[in-house]
Amino acid sequence: MEFNSLLFFFDLLGTFAFAISGAIAGIEKKMDIFGMYVLALATATGGGTLRAVLIGDAPVPIFKNPSYLIVSALAVILVFYFRDQIIDRRKTLLLYDAFGLGIFLSIGVTVSLQAGLNYWASIIMGVITASFGGVIRDVLSAQVPLIFKKELYATVCLTGGVVYILLLYLNLPKELIILSSAAIVFVFRIIAMKYNLKLPK
């Protein structure tokens, strides 16, 4: 598969994961299916939209390709009709959030490097891509965003971004770099949640 096609596939995968987490948050707040869709779409595309605005990529991705709208809709329909099968919604939300976090960190760094940004700026853009959708989700559902708490959230993204750049220096295949940095973010986030690892405040 061509690299850009693979990148787009990963982007849609992350979109689906974050849309799932947004839809579950909508259920927790007793929203109707339209409210769930708005929340899911904002969660899934918020970070990528902000990244696109900051690097001057216009129009933003959501207006270039309807796939983001369709994938988000599919995620909402799935959650809406199978919500009774979700036993522990909070844990499920965090699981999908961790998965989307890893995917979008890698996507954000990759796209920013392709746009000509240097390494440190690309890491920052990766963190924004990964975390800002979750910020929008939490704000719209009247919660304090995870990134502003003492939980390991943005810190995990920064770690994944640094790993991405280090692997880049080793001249590894781009696909392996994307998957490895995404996996690092996912695993570290799961470990942080499981053992309640937090930053001091």
TAGIRA-V715531 format. One record per pair of residues at least 24 apart in sequence whose C-alpha atoms are under 6 Angstrom apart, sorted by the first residue. I is the first residue (numbers start at 1). GAP is how many residues later the second one is. If there is no record, write none. Layout:
i->I gap->GAP
i->I gap->GAP
This chain:
i->14 gap->86
i->14 gap->89
i->15 gap->29
i->16 gap->55
i->16 gap->56
i->17 gap->79
i->17 gap->83
i->18 gap->25
i->18 gap->26
i->18 gap->79
i->18 gap->82
i->19 gap->25
i->19 gap->53
i->19 gap->56
i->20 gap->55
i->21 gap->72
i->21 gap->75
i->21 gap->76
i->23 gap->53
i->37 gap->39
i->41 gap->31
i->43 gap->90
i->43 gap->91
i->43 gap->94
i->46 gap->87
i->47 gap->81
i->47 gap->82
i->47 gap->85
i->47 gap->86
i->48 gap->81
i->98 gap->88
i->99 gap->87
i->101 gap->29
i->102 gap->80
i->102 gap->83
i->102 gap->84
i->103 gap->79
i->104 gap->25
i->104 gap->26
i->105 gap->25
i->106 gap->72
i->106 gap->76
i->123 gap->38
i->127 gap->30
i->150 gap->48
i->150 gap->49
i->151 gap->47
i->152 gap->46
i->156 gap->29
i->160 gap->24
i->160 gap->25
